[in-house]
Structure formats: structure tokens, C-alpha cells
Amino acid sequence: MTMRSMAVWTIQYGLSGLGMRIGSRRGDLISRLVADPRLREDPFPAYDEIRAMGAMAHGSFISATANYATATELLRSDIFQAGPTPVPFPRLARLLDAVREPRALSVVDPPSLIAISAPQHTRLRRLVTRAFTARAIAALSKRVEGLANELLDRIEATNSGTFDVIGSYAALLPVTVIAEILGVPAGMRDLFRELGDDVALALEPGMPWRDYRRSDAASRRFHAWFDEHIARLRREPEDNLLSHMIQAADGADRLTDTELRVTAMLVLGAGFETTVNLIGNAVPLLLANPGQLDRLRREPAGWPNAIEEVLRHDSPVQFTLRIPREDAEVAGTSLPAGRPVLILLGGANRDPAVFPDPNVFDTARANAREHLAFSSGVHFCLGAQLARLEAATATRVLFERFPDLRLDGRPVRRGNRVLRGYTHMPLAPQARVGVEP
Ligand code: HEM
């Protein structure tokens, strides 16, 4: 690791991590949400407390909202700069830009879509959008269902009884689909899954140095791999998203190679690091509600709404950050320019003003789809339709193929705070004979 990496970490993560640890020790709930591992398993009571503090709550170094209306307003506002790890002080932000290495940029650094604004954002996003229109996604539905069945065939063939639904199914389905969309060889998917987990650490505000080293090393490997792959696709173009982006880059749209690599990394990572959580989070919720699962089996048309309810109830992305570019007035309180605001998507999705009995999981909830799990405004998730299709198909096919599925041990949660999901979830395909389910 170079001095430059150390400087980048200090500015981007180290200082905010220190601030949040100090705030946490002082009992500031907003800092604790980020810094205290005890709030990771079940952050929902803390979200309720923050909502009770007001539509906009202020902690020592950071403000937060778990109020649906205020969260929506902030996500749609032009005044607020997006970016999972924004730096509040302009001088430090400029220094950070100067020390960042183009071949070590992570998915949260500009020019990643989630960290840039118009007009660069509009130009880059337009190039990727074509691959993710509703029509383009609908055309993938047979492939997704075929893949779900292939993966379950493989699980059945191993015949070992218990299987880890995350490793052998929920993660493999989205990584295969997004690799095919982008034109990344299937043989690379195990490596990408491993690197993707490390790259995703970059989303965590206040990430510790040891995690930064893993995340930074993974980003560098992605850059090196994409460098070679892009060069090959330039020589031998193919019919996939990356090849189309390269043609656009070399044509009128004039994308730089850095923009190409970072966009490809973001789409690849976002394409599976989140959907694995959605599929995984759905399983225990449905197993804990057998009446609702039976209804879905009888009326499979209900699956898409069931997935919206999983997105609302156990949001795979729990929060995002925004920073006001200028002094702003929100929900009757003032926010000075540069003040970081945590938008608690998972908390806004449990706001009783919008979702009655918000802690109840109800796959037939009439307005489940109004959740903010995919954000709102110009950064609204580009892959939302794909994620919906993958999760509705993956869960329906899983429960059709294994009607007596049950948990065979305690599922293990991921340690991340932004991404909420499981790393392992042992399932047994059949009920044990003579044992009460
Ligand atoms: C359950 C699955 C998913 C969830 C919960 C999710 C959630 C989100 C959220 C919350 C944001 C916006 C963050 C912000 O406003 O700061 C976002 C942006 C994004 N997502 Fe997803 N996502 C999912 C799946 C996917 C998939 C499958 C793709 C694949 C293409 C994808 C690609 C992106 C991209 C490229 C952006 C950046 C868009 C922009 O800034 O313009 N996501 N996602």
C-alpha cells in the first residue's frame, strides 16, 4: 500500500470513522447506527427513535432522516450531492481528487454514476440505460427462469440434504445474468463474486483501514482485468453492453477509459451485490409466514408484489448519503452546506405515515411498491426492473421446486451496514420425517 492509498483512506473514511466513533461513544444514536455493530442485526427500533426525533434529526457530526416524505424530498433535490462517501470539506475533497489513482478508483468514486451529477451523470447514465429498459429486461425472463432451474438441478444432483441457498443459488443467479449482459466470461464469475464482496466494502462510511486495503486491492484487480478485456473487445467487438459502450466511447459520446472501467465495475457489482440480498432476505420472511407462502403458491401472480414487500420490509440497501452543496432548509430545520445527511431508506420504508403497521410483513400490502429501496430521483436504481425479475423468478421457482423447504440452522447476516443480507443460509429441501416443522 502506498502513501497515496493511506491519504485517500484518511480523507475518505478515516476522519468520518473517527467522528462517528466519538459521536457513538457520546451516545449519539445516528453515529451509533454507523459505528456500533450491535445495531446491525436489528436497526429498526433505532430508525423509529430517529423518526421520533423529527423529520430531520441532527447528531454530532451527521444528520439523518427516517421520515418517508423528507427522504423522498432529499433524494429528488438538486441541492444535494449524491455519493456514498462524500467529503464535507471542499479543500479536502480537492486534495482527495488530486491523490486518487485512476486505476484504483472504486465504485463510490467519481466518475461512478452514484457519485456524480448532471451533466456528466446524464451523459453516462444514458449510455447504460438502453440495456436496462423494461423491454430489454422482459426479454430476459426465460433465460432467468432457465438459469434458476439449472442451479436448482445442480443442488438436487449433489443430493447432500442441506444446502447454502446464498452461495449456491441467490448469489449465482444475479452474477451470471449481469456477467452475460455485460459480456464478462462466465468462468470469471467466482472471482468476481469474491472481488465484488470486497469492492462493496467501499460503500461503508467510516470503513476501517484493514477493510479499505481489501477493497482497494479488489478495485485495482478489477481495473487491470477491465483494461485487458476492453482492449480485446476493441479488437473483436461483441454484442453486449460493454462492447456497445466501447463503441459509444470511441464514437460521438467520447467516454474516457476511466469512465468505461468505473461504469462497468459499478454495473457489475451493483448487479449482484444487492440482488443476492433481496433473494436471501425473502426466504426466511416467507418461511416464517407459511399462510402467505401458500397463497403465493395458489396465486403466483402475487410474487411481484411479494418481492416489493421484501424490498420495503428488509431493504437490501439500508441507507445512502447526501451532502447539501449550499445552505439548505429541510423539514423546518437548516442544514449548513457540507453537512452529511444519512437517508435511512430502510427506516423510511417503515414510516407508519405511509405504510400502516409497518413492521408487519404482508405480501398483499396494497402500496408495498411505494418503498424507497431503489432510491428516488435521478439516481433511482438503474437495475430495479432486472432485480425485480430475478428475485420474483428465483423465489417462485425455489418454492415450487422444494415445497417443504425449511431452515436447517441459523442464517448468518453479512457484517455490512449499508447492504443488508445474509452470507450463509442453510436450507433443507424436505421436512424431517417424524419431526414437527
Ligand atoms: C435488490 C436489488 C437492488 C437494490 C436494492 C438496489 C438499490 C439501489 C439504490 C438504493 C441506488 C441509489 C443509491 C443512491 O440514491 O444513492 C441504486 C443505484 C444504482 N443501481 Fe441498484 N439496486 C439493486 C440492483 C441493481 C442491479 C441488478 C443493477 C444492475 C444493473 C443495479 C445498478 C445500479 C446502478 C448502475 C445505480 C446507479 C444509478 C445512478 O446513480 O444513476 N442495481 N441501486
Boltz pocket constraint, residues with backbone or C-beta under 6 A from the ligand:
constraints:
  - pocket:
      binder: B
      contacts: [[A, 82], [A, 83], [A, 84], [A, 113], [A, 114], [A, 115], [A, 125], [A, 132], [A, 178], [A, 266], [A, 267], [A, 270], [A, 271], [A, 272], [A, 274], [A, 275], [A, 278], [A, 315], [A, 316], [A, 317], [A, 320], [A, 321], [A, 372], [A, 373], [A, 374], [A, 375], [A, 376], [A, 378], [A, 379], [A, 380], [A, 381], [A, 382], [A, 383], [A, 384], [A, 386], [A, 387]]
      max_distance: 6.0
